[in-house]
Each structure stands twice: as structure tokens, then as C-alpha cells.
Amino acid sequence: MARIACKAYLKAMSPWNIVSAFKKTGVFPLNKQAIPDVQLMPCEAFRDEIPVL
């Protein structure tokens, strides 16, 4: 099992995959529109009594 998991881990941690993840999230190069503002709002459990506008 460890051999299979290690192969999958090494494949997933390739330089191309890591760079691709940074691009997708908008971290590098910086893209402030990569994630819509609606998805950055806190969930209901963490909101105060006054709703977030």
C-alpha cells in the first residue's frame, strides 16, 4: 500500500502540478479575480448577528 501511495504522491507533487495550483488560485501571477468575492464570504456559522454585505 505504501508503494502505491508513494507513487501517487510523487506524481501529484510534480513541479508542473504545483505551479498549476498557484496559477489556478490566482496567487502567481497575482490575479485578484481568480476567486469570486461571493466564495470568500464567511459561512453562516462564523457570522455576527449583522449579515455581511
C-alpha distance matrix in Angstrom:
0.0 3.8 5.4 5.3 6.2 8.6 10.1 10.9 12.2 14.3 15.6 16.6 18.3 20.6 24.3 25.4 23.1 24.3 27.9 27.7 26.6 29.6 31.9 30.8 31.5 34.8 34.1 34.9 37.3 38.7 39.2 40.6 40.6 36.8 36.3 39.2 41.0 40.4 36.6 37.4 39.5 38.4 37.3 40.0 38.6 39.3 42.7 46.0 48.8 50.0 47.9 46.6 48.7
3.8 0.0 3.8 5.5 5.0 5.9 8.6 9.9 10.2 12.0 14.1 15.1 16.1 18.6 22.0 23.6 21.5 22.3 26.0 26.2 25.1 27.8 30.3 29.6 30.2 33.3 32.2 32.8 35.4 36.8 37.7 39.1 39.4 35.7 35.3 38.4 40.1 39.9 36.1 36.5 38.8 37.6 36.9 39.7 38.2 38.6 42.0 45.3 48.3 49.4 47.4 45.8 48.0
5.4 3.8 0.0 3.8 5.5 5.2 6.3 8.8 9.9 10.7 12.4 14.4 15.5 17.2 20.8 22.3 20.6 21.8 25.3 25.5 25.0 27.7 30.0 29.5 30.5 33.4 32.5 32.7 35.0 36.8 37.7 39.5 39.8 36.0 36.0 39.2 41.2 41.1 37.3 37.9 40.4 39.6 39.0 42.0 40.7 41.0 44.4 47.7 50.7 51.6 49.4 47.7 49.7
5.3 5.5 3.8 0.0 3.8 5.5 5.3 6.4 8.7 10.1 10.8 12.4 14.4 16.2 19.9 20.8 18.8 20.4 23.9 23.6 23.0 26.1 28.1 27.3 28.4 31.5 31.0 31.3 33.6 35.3 35.9 37.6 37.5 33.7 33.6 36.7 38.9 38.6 34.8 35.8 38.2 37.5 36.8 39.8 38.8 39.3 42.5 46.0 48.8 49.7 47.3 45.6 47.4
6.2 5.0 5.5 3.8 0.0 3.8 5.5 5.2 6.1 8.6 9.9 10.5 12.2 14.6 18.3 19.4 17.0 18.1 21.7 21.6 20.5 23.5 25.8 24.9 25.7 28.8 28.1 28.7 31.1 32.6 33.2 34.7 34.9 31.1 30.8 33.9 35.9 35.6 31.9 32.6 35.0 34.2 33.6 36.6 35.5 35.8 39.1 42.5 45.4 46.3 44.0 42.3 44.3
8.6 5.9 5.2 5.5 3.8 0.0 3.8 5.5 5.0 6.1 8.5 9.8 10.5 12.7 16.2 17.9 16.0 16.8 20.4 20.8 20.1 22.7 25.2 24.8 25.7 28.5 27.4 27.6 30.0 31.8 32.8 34.6 35.0 31.3 31.4 34.7 36.7 36.8 33.1 33.5 36.1 35.4 35.2 38.4 37.3 37.3 40.5 43.8 46.9 47.7 45.5 43.5 45.4
10.1 8.6 6.3 5.3 5.5 3.8 0.0 3.8 5.5 5.3 6.2 8.6 10.0 11.3 15.0 16.1 14.6 16.2 19.5 19.6 19.5 22.3 24.3 24.0 25.4 28.1 27.3 27.2 29.4 31.4 32.3 34.3 34.5 30.8 31.1 34.5 36.8 37.0 33.3 34.0 36.8 36.5 36.3 39.6 38.8 38.9 41.9 45.4 48.4 48.9 46.5 44.4 46.0
10.9 9.9 8.8 6.4 5.2 5.5 3.8 0.0 3.8 5.5 5.1 6.1 8.6 10.4 14.2 14.7 12.5 14.3 17.6 17.2 16.8 19.9 21.8 21.0 22.4 25.3 24.9 25.1 27.3 29.1 29.6 31.5 31.4 27.6 27.8 31.0 33.4 33.4 29.8 30.6 33.4 33.2 32.8 36.1 35.5 35.7 38.6 42.2 45.1 45.6 43.0 41.0 42.6
12.2 10.2 9.9 8.7 6.1 5.0 5.5 3.8 0.0 3.8 5.4 5.1 6.1 8.9 12.4 13.7 11.4 12.1 15.8 16.0 15.1 17.8 20.2 19.8 20.7 23.5 22.6 22.9 25.3 27.0 27.8 29.6 30.0 26.3 26.4 29.8 31.9 32.2 28.4 28.9 31.7 31.3 31.3 34.7 33.9 33.7 36.7 40.2 43.3 43.7 41.4 39.2 40.9
14.3 12.0 10.7 10.1 8.6 6.1 5.3 5.5 3.8 0.0 3.8 5.5 5.2 6.6 10.1 11.9 10.6 11.5 14.8 15.5 15.4 17.8 20.0 20.2 21.4 23.8 22.7 22.4 24.7 26.8 28.0 30.1 30.7 27.0 27.7 31.2 33.5 34.1 30.5 30.8 33.9 33.8 34.0 37.5 36.9 36.4 39.3 42.7 45.9 46.2 43.8 41.5 42.9
15.6 14.1 12.4 10.8 9.9 8.5 6.2 5.1 5.4 3.8 0.0 3.8 5.5 5.7 9.5 10.0 8.7 10.7 13.7 13.6 14.1 16.9 18.5 18.5 20.2 22.6 22.1 21.6 23.6 25.9 26.7 29.0 29.2 25.4 26.3 29.8 32.3 32.8 29.3 30.1 33.3 33.5 33.7 37.2 36.9 36.6 39.3 42.8 45.9 46.0 43.3 40.9 42.2
16.6 15.1 14.4 12.4 10.5 9.8 8.6 6.1 5.1 5.5 3.8 0.0 3.8 5.6 8.9 9.2 6.5 8.2 11.5 11.2 10.9 13.9 15.8 15.4 16.8 19.5 19.0 19.0 21.2 23.0 23.7 25.8 25.9 22.2 22.8 26.2 28.7 29.2 25.6 26.3 29.5 29.6 29.9 33.4 33.2 32.9 35.5 39.1 42.1 42.1 39.5 37.1 38.4
18.3 16.1 15.5 14.4 12.2 10.5 10.0 8.6 6.1 5.2 5.5 3.8 0.0 3.8 6.5 8.3 6.3 6.4 9.9 10.8 10.5 12.7 15.1 15.5 16.5 18.7 17.6 17.3 19.6 21.6 22.9 25.0 25.7 22.2 22.9 26.6 28.8 29.7 26.2 26.4 29.6 29.8 30.4 34.1 33.7 33.0 35.6 39.0 42.2 42.2 39.8 37.2 38.5
20.6 18.6 17.2 16.2 14.6 12.7 11.3 10.4 8.9 6.6 5.7 5.6 3.8 0.0 3.8 5.4 5.2 6.3 8.7 9.8 10.8 12.8 14.5 15.4 17.1 18.8 17.8 16.8 18.8 21.3 22.6 25.3 25.9 22.4 23.8 27.5 29.9 31.1 27.8 28.1 31.5 32.1 32.9 36.6 36.5 35.7 38.1 41.5 44.7 44.4 41.9 39.1 40.1
24.3 22.0 20.8 19.9 18.3 16.2 15.0 14.2 12.4 10.1 9.5 8.9 6.5 3.8 0.0 3.8 5.5 5.1 6.1 8.4 9.9 10.9 12.4 14.2 15.8 16.8 15.6 14.0 15.7 18.6 20.3 23.1 24.1 20.9 22.7 26.4 28.8 30.4 27.4 27.4 31.0 31.8 33.0 36.8 36.9 35.7 37.9 41.2 44.5 43.9 41.4 38.4 39.2
25.4 23.6 22.3 20.8 19.4 17.9 16.1 14.7 13.7 11.9 10.0 9.2 8.3 5.4 3.8 0.0 3.8 5.5 5.3 6.0 8.6 10.1 10.5 12.1 14.5 15.5 15.0 13.3 14.7 17.6 18.8 21.8 22.2 18.9 21.0 24.6 27.4 28.9 26.0 26.4 30.1 31.3 32.4 36.2 36.6 35.6 37.6 41.0 44.1 43.3 40.6 37.6 38.1
23.1 21.5 20.6 18.8 17.0 16.0 14.6 12.5 11.4 10.6 8.7 6.5 6.3 5.2 5.5 3.8 0.0 3.8 5.6 5.0 6.2 8.8 9.9 10.4 12.5 14.3 14.1 13.4 15.2 17.5 18.2 20.8 21.0 17.5 18.9 22.6 25.2 26.4 23.3 23.8 27.4 28.3 29.2 32.9 33.3 32.5 34.6 38.1 41.1 40.6 37.8 35.0 35.7
24.3 22.3 21.8 20.4 18.1 16.8 16.2 14.3 12.1 11.5 10.7 8.2 6.4 6.3 5.1 5.5 3.8 0.0 3.8 5.4 5.2 6.5 8.8 10.0 11.1 12.7 11.6 11.0 13.2 15.3 16.6 19.1 19.9 16.6 17.9 21.7 24.0 25.5 22.3 22.3 25.9 26.7 27.9 31.7 31.8 30.7 32.8 36.1 39.4 38.8 36.3 33.4 34.2
27.9 26.0 25.3 23.9 21.7 20.4 19.5 17.6 15.8 14.8 13.7 11.5 9.9 8.7 6.1 5.3 5.6 3.8 0.0 3.8 5.4 5.2 6.3 8.7 10.2 10.8 9.8 8.2 10.0 12.7 14.1 17.1 18.0 14.9 17.0 20.7 23.2 25.0 22.3 22.2 26.0 27.3 28.8 32.7 33.1 31.8 33.6 36.8 40.0 39.1 36.4 33.3 33.7
27.7 26.2 25.5 23.6 21.6 20.8 19.6 17.2 16.0 15.5 13.6 11.2 10.8 9.8 8.4 6.0 5.0 5.4 3.8 0.0 3.8 5.5 5.1 6.1 8.7 9.9 10.3 9.4 10.8 13.0 13.5 16.3 16.4 13.0 15.0 18.7 21.5 23.0 20.3 20.8 24.5 26.1 27.3 31.1 31.9 30.8 32.5 35.9 38.9 37.9 35.0 32.0 32.3
26.6 25.1 25.0 23.0 20.5 20.1 19.5 16.8 15.1 15.4 14.1 10.9 10.5 10.8 9.9 8.6 6.2 5.2 5.4 3.8 0.0 3.8 5.4 5.1 6.3 8.6 8.7 9.2 11.2 12.5 12.9 15.0 15.3 11.7 12.9 16.7 19.2 20.5 17.5 17.8 21.5 22.7 23.9 27.7 28.3 27.2 29.1 32.4 35.5 34.7 32.0 29.0 29.6
29.6 27.8 27.7 26.1 23.5 22.7 22.3 19.9 17.8 17.8 16.9 13.9 12.7 12.8 10.9 10.1 8.8 6.5 5.2 5.5 3.8 0.0 3.8 5.6 5.4 6.3 5.3 5.5 8.0 9.2 10.3 12.6 13.7 10.6 12.3 16.1 18.2 20.2 17.5 17.2 20.9 22.3 24.1 27.9 28.6 27.0 28.6 31.8 34.9 33.9 31.3 28.1 28.6
31.9 30.3 30.0 28.1 25.8 25.2 24.3 21.8 20.2 20.0 18.5 15.8 15.1 14.5 12.4 10.5 9.9 8.8 6.3 5.1 5.4 3.8 0.0 3.8 5.5 5.1 6.2 5.4 6.5 8.1 8.4 11.3 11.8 8.8 11.4 15.0 17.6 19.7 17.5 17.6 21.4 23.4 25.2 28.9 30.1 28.6 29.8 33.0 35.9 34.6 31.8 28.5 28.4
30.8 29.6 29.5 27.3 24.9 24.8 24.0 21.0 19.8 20.2 18.5 15.4 15.5 15.4 14.2 12.1 10.4 10.0 8.7 6.1 5.1 5.6 3.8 0.0 3.8 5.5 7.8 8.6 9.6 10.2 9.2 11.3 10.8 7.1 9.0 12.6 15.5 17.1 14.6 15.4 19.1 21.1 22.5 26.2 27.4 26.3 27.6 30.9 33.7 32.5 29.4 26.3 26.4
31.5 30.2 30.5 28.4 25.7 25.7 25.4 22.4 20.7 21.4 20.2 16.8 16.5 17.1 15.8 14.5 12.5 11.1 10.2 8.7 6.3 5.4 5.5 3.8 0.0 3.8 5.6 8.0 9.5 8.9 8.0 9.1 9.4 6.0 6.9 10.7 13.0 14.9 12.2 12.3 16.1 17.9 19.7 23.4 24.5 23.1 24.4 27.6 30.5 29.3 26.5 23.3 23.6
34.8 33.3 33.4 31.5 28.8 28.5 28.1 25.3 23.5 23.8 22.6 19.5 18.7 18.8 16.8 15.5 14.3 12.7 10.8 9.9 8.6 6.3 5.1 5.5 3.8 0.0 3.8 5.6 6.4 5.2 4.4 6.5 7.5 5.1 7.5 11.0 13.1 15.7 13.8 13.4 17.2 19.5 21.7 25.4 26.7 24.9 25.8 28.7 31.6 30.1 27.3 23.9 23.7
34.1 32.2 32.5 31.0 28.1 27.4 27.3 24.9 22.6 22.7 22.1 19.0 17.6 17.8 15.6 15.0 14.1 11.6 9.8 10.3 8.7 5.3 6.2 7.8 5.6 3.8 0.0 3.8 5.9 4.9 6.6 8.3 10.6 8.7 10.3 13.8 15.2 17.9 15.8 14.7 18.3 20.1 22.6 26.3 27.1 25.0 26.2 29.0 32.1 30.8 28.4 24.9 25.1
34.9 32.8 32.7 31.3 28.7 27.6 27.2 25.1 22.9 22.4 21.6 19.0 17.3 16.8 14.0 13.3 13.4 11.0 8.2 9.4 9.2 5.5 5.4 8.6 8.0 5.6 3.8 0.0 2.9 4.7 7.3 10.2 12.3 10.6 13.1 16.5 18.2 21.1 19.1 18.2 22.0 23.9 26.3 30.0 30.9 28.8 29.9 32.7 35.8 34.4 31.9 28.4 28.3
37.3 35.4 35.0 33.6 31.1 30.0 29.4 27.3 25.3 24.7 23.6 21.2 19.6 18.8 15.7 14.7 15.2 13.2 10.0 10.8 11.2 8.0 6.5 9.6 9.5 6.4 5.9 2.9 0.0 3.8 6.3 9.7 11.6 10.5 13.6 16.7 18.5 21.5 20.1 19.3 23.0 25.2 27.8 31.4 32.5 30.5 31.2 33.9 36.9 35.2 32.7 29.1 28.6
38.7 36.8 36.8 35.3 32.6 31.8 31.4 29.1 27.0 26.8 25.9 23.0 21.6 21.3 18.6 17.6 17.5 15.3 12.7 13.0 12.5 9.2 8.1 10.2 8.9 5.2 4.9 4.7 3.8 0.0 3.8 6.3 9.1 8.7 11.4 14.1 15.4 18.7 17.5 16.4 19.9 22.3 25.1 28.6 29.8 27.6 28.1 30.6 33.6 31.7 29.3 25.6 25.1
39.2 37.7 37.7 35.9 33.2 32.8 32.3 29.6 27.8 28.0 26.7 23.7 22.9 22.6 20.3 18.8 18.2 16.6 14.1 13.5 12.9 10.3 8.4 9.2 8.0 4.4 6.6 7.3 6.3 3.8 0.0 3.8 5.4 5.6 8.6 10.9 12.7 15.9 15.1 14.5 18.0 20.8 23.4 26.8 28.5 26.5 26.7 29.3 32.0 30.0 27.3 23.7 22.8
40.6 39.1 39.5 37.6 34.7 34.6 34.3 31.5 29.6 30.1 29.0 25.8 25.0 25.3 23.1 21.8 20.8 19.1 17.1 16.3 15.0 12.6 11.3 11.3 9.1 6.5 8.3 10.2 9.7 6.3 3.8 0.0 3.8 5.6 7.1 8.6 9.5 13.0 12.7 11.7 14.9 17.8 20.7 23.9 25.7 23.6 23.5 26.0 28.5 26.4 23.7 20.0 19.2
40.6 39.4 39.8 37.5 34.9 35.0 34.5 31.4 30.0 30.7 29.2 25.9 25.7 25.9 24.1 22.2 21.0 19.9 18.0 16.4 15.3 13.7 11.8 10.8 9.4 7.5 10.6 12.3 11.6 9.1 5.4 3.8 0.0 3.8 5.5 6.2 8.3 11.3 11.3 11.4 14.5 17.8 20.2 23.3 25.5 23.9 23.6 26.3 28.5 26.3 23.3 19.8 18.6
36.8 35.7 36.0 33.7 31.1 31.3 30.8 27.6 26.3 27.0 25.4 22.2 22.2 22.4 20.9 18.9 17.5 16.6 14.9 13.0 11.7 10.6 8.8 7.1 6.0 5.1 8.7 10.6 10.5 8.7 5.6 5.6 3.8 0.0 3.8 6.6 9.5 11.8 10.6 11.2 14.7 17.6 19.6 23.0 24.9 23.5 23.8 26.9 29.3 27.5 24.4 21.1 20.4
36.3 35.3 36.0 33.6 30.8 31.4 31.1 27.8 26.4 27.7 26.3 22.8 22.9 23.8 22.7 21.0 18.9 17.9 17.0 15.0 12.9 12.3 11.4 9.0 6.9 7.5 10.3 13.1 13.6 11.4 8.6 7.1 5.5 3.8 0.0 3.8 6.5 8.4 6.8 7.6 11.1 13.9 15.8 19.2 21.2 19.9 20.2 23.3 25.8 24.1 21.0 17.7 17.5
39.2 38.4 39.2 36.7 33.9 34.7 34.5 31.0 29.8 31.2 29.8 26.2 26.6 27.5 26.4 24.6 22.6 21.7 20.7 18.7 16.7 16.1 15.0 12.6 10.7 11.0 13.8 16.5 16.7 14.1 10.9 8.6 6.2 6.6 3.8 0.0 3.8 5.4 5.6 7.0 9.6 13.0 14.8 17.7 20.2 19.1 18.8 21.7 23.8 21.8 18.4 15.3 14.5
41.0 40.1 41.2 38.9 35.9 36.7 36.8 33.4 31.9 33.5 32.3 28.7 28.8 29.9 28.8 27.4 25.2 24.0 23.2 21.5 19.2 18.2 17.6 15.5 13.0 13.1 15.2 18.2 18.5 15.4 12.7 9.5 8.3 9.5 6.5 3.8 0.0 3.8 5.4 5.1 6.8 10.5 12.9 15.5 18.1 16.6 15.8 18.5 20.5 18.3 15.1 11.8 11.0
40.4 39.9 41.1 38.6 35.6 36.8 37.0 33.4 32.2 34.1 32.8 29.2 29.7 31.1 30.4 28.9 26.4 25.5 25.0 23.0 20.5 20.2 19.7 17.1 14.9 15.7 17.9 21.1 21.5 18.7 15.9 13.0 11.3 11.8 8.4 5.4 3.8 0.0 3.8 5.4 5.6 9.2 10.5 12.8 15.8 15.0 14.2 17.1 18.8 16.9 13.4 10.6 10.3
36.6 36.1 37.3 34.8 31.9 33.1 33.3 29.8 28.4 30.5 29.3 25.6 26.2 27.8 27.4 26.0 23.3 22.3 22.3 20.3 17.5 17.5 17.5 14.6 12.2 13.8 15.8 19.1 20.1 17.5 15.1 12.7 11.3 10.6 6.8 5.6 5.4 3.8 0.0 3.8 5.6 8.3 9.4 12.6 14.9 14.2 14.3 17.7 19.9 18.6 15.3 12.6 13.2
37.4 36.5 37.9 35.8 32.6 33.5 34.0 30.6 28.9 30.8 30.1 26.3 26.4 28.1 27.4 26.4 23.8 22.3 22.2 20.8 17.8 17.2 17.6 15.4 12.3 13.4 14.7 18.2 19.3 16.4 14.5 11.7 11.4 11.2 7.6 7.0 5.1 5.4 3.8 0.0 3.8 6.5 9.0 12.3 14.2 12.5 12.7 15.8 18.4 17.1 14.2 11.2 12.1
39.5 38.8 40.4 38.2 35.0 36.1 36.8 33.4 31.7 33.9 33.3 29.5 29.6 31.5 31.0 30.1 27.4 25.9 26.0 24.5 21.5 20.9 21.4 19.1 16.1 17.2 18.3 22.0 23.0 19.9 18.0 14.9 14.5 14.7 11.1 9.6 6.8 5.6 5.6 3.8 0.0 3.8 6.5 9.1 11.4 9.8 9.3 12.4 14.7 13.4 10.5 7.7 9.3
38.4 37.6 39.6 37.5 34.2 35.4 36.5 33.2 31.3 33.8 33.5 29.6 29.8 32.1 31.8 31.3 28.3 26.7 27.3 26.1 22.7 22.3 23.4 21.1 17.9 19.5 20.1 23.9 25.2 22.3 20.8 17.8 17.8 17.6 13.9 13.0 10.5 9.2 8.3 6.5 3.8 0.0 3.8 6.6 8.0 6.1 6.5 10.1 12.8 12.5 10.2 8.3 11.1
37.3 36.9 39.0 36.8 33.6 35.2 36.3 32.8 31.3 34.0 33.7 29.9 30.4 32.9 33.0 32.4 29.2 27.9 28.8 27.3 23.9 24.1 25.2 22.5 19.7 21.7 22.6 26.3 27.8 25.1 23.4 20.7 20.2 19.6 15.8 14.8 12.9 10.5 9.4 9.0 6.5 3.8 0.0 3.8 5.5 5.7 6.7 10.5 12.7 13.1 10.6 10.0 12.9
40.0 39.7 42.0 39.8 36.6 38.4 39.6 36.1 34.7 37.5 37.2 33.4 34.1 36.6 36.8 36.2 32.9 31.7 32.7 31.1 27.7 27.9 28.9 26.2 23.4 25.4 26.3 30.0 31.4 28.6 26.8 23.9 23.3 23.0 19.2 17.7 15.5 12.8 12.6 12.3 9.1 6.6 3.8 0.0 3.8 5.5 5.3 8.5 9.9 10.8 8.8 9.6 12.8
38.6 38.2 40.7 38.8 35.5 37.3 38.8 35.5 33.9 36.9 36.9 33.2 33.7 36.5 36.9 36.6 33.3 31.8 33.1 31.9 28.3 28.6 30.1 27.4 24.5 26.7 27.1 30.9 32.5 29.8 28.5 25.7 25.5 24.9 21.2 20.2 18.1 15.8 14.9 14.2 11.4 8.0 5.5 3.8 0.0 3.8 5.8 8.6 10.4 12.4 11.3 12.2 15.8
39.3 38.6 41.0 39.3 35.8 37.3 38.9 35.7 33.7 36.4 36.6 32.9 33.0 35.7 35.7 35.6 32.5 30.7 31.8 30.8 27.2 27.0 28.6 26.3 23.1 24.9 25.0 28.8 30.5 27.6 26.5 23.6 23.9 23.5 19.9 19.1 16.6 15.0 14.2 12.5 9.8 6.1 5.7 5.5 3.8 0.0 3.8 6.7 9.8 11.2 10.5 10.5 14.2
42.7 42.0 44.4 42.5 39.1 40.5 41.9 38.6 36.7 39.3 39.3 35.5 35.6 38.1 37.9 37.6 34.6 32.8 33.6 32.5 29.1 28.6 29.8 27.6 24.4 25.8 26.2 29.9 31.2 28.1 26.7 23.5 23.6 23.8 20.2 18.8 15.8 14.2 14.3 12.7 9.3 6.5 6.7 5.3 5.8 3.8 0.0 3.8 6.6 7.5 6.8 7.3 11.1
46.0 45.3 47.7 46.0 42.5 43.8 45.4 42.2 40.2 42.7 42.8 39.1 39.0 41.5 41.2 41.0 38.1 36.1 36.8 35.9 32.4 31.8 33.0 30.9 27.6 28.7 29.0 32.7 33.9 30.6 29.3 26.0 26.3 26.9 23.3 21.7 18.5 17.1 17.7 15.8 12.4 10.1 10.5 8.5 8.6 6.7 3.8 0.0 3.8 5.3 6.7 8.2 11.8
48.8 48.3 50.7 48.8 45.4 46.9 48.4 45.1 43.3 45.9 45.9 42.1 42.2 44.7 44.5 44.1 41.1 39.4 40.0 38.9 35.5 34.9 35.9 33.7 30.5 31.6 32.1 35.8 36.9 33.6 32.0 28.5 28.5 29.3 25.8 23.8 20.5 18.8 19.9 18.4 14.7 12.8 12.7 9.9 10.4 9.8 6.6 3.8 0.0 3.8 6.3 9.2 12.2
50.0 49.4 51.6 49.7 46.3 47.7 48.9 45.6 43.7 46.2 46.0 42.1 42.2 44.4 43.9 43.3 40.6 38.8 39.1 37.9 34.7 33.9 34.6 32.5 29.3 30.1 30.8 34.4 35.2 31.7 30.0 26.4 26.3 27.5 24.1 21.8 18.3 16.9 18.6 17.1 13.4 12.5 13.1 10.8 12.4 11.2 7.5 5.3 3.8 0.0 3.8 6.6 8.9
47.9 47.4 49.4 47.3 44.0 45.5 46.5 43.0 41.4 43.8 43.3 39.5 39.8 41.9 41.4 40.6 37.8 36.3 36.4 35.0 32.0 31.3 31.8 29.4 26.5 27.3 28.4 31.9 32.7 29.3 27.3 23.7 23.3 24.4 21.0 18.4 15.1 13.4 15.3 14.2 10.5 10.2 10.6 8.8 11.3 10.5 6.8 6.7 6.3 3.8 0.0 3.8 6.3
46.6 45.8 47.7 45.6 42.3 43.5 44.4 41.0 39.2 41.5 40.9 37.1 37.2 39.1 38.4 37.6 35.0 33.4 33.3 32.0 29.0 28.1 28.5 26.3 23.3 23.9 24.9 28.4 29.1 25.6 23.7 20.0 19.8 21.1 17.7 15.3 11.8 10.6 12.6 11.2 7.7 8.3 10.0 9.6 12.2 10.5 7.3 8.2 9.2 6.6 3.8 0.0 3.8
48.7 48.0 49.7 47.4 44.3 45.4 46.0 42.6 40.9 42.9 42.2 38.4 38.5 40.1 39.2 38.1 35.7 34.2 33.7 32.3 29.6 28.6 28.4 26.4 23.6 23.7 25.1 28.3 28.6 25.1 22.8 19.2 18.6 20.4 17.5 14.5 11.0 10.3 13.2 12.1 9.3 11.1 12.9 12.8 15.8 14.2 11.1 11.8 12.2 8.9 6.3 3.8 0.0
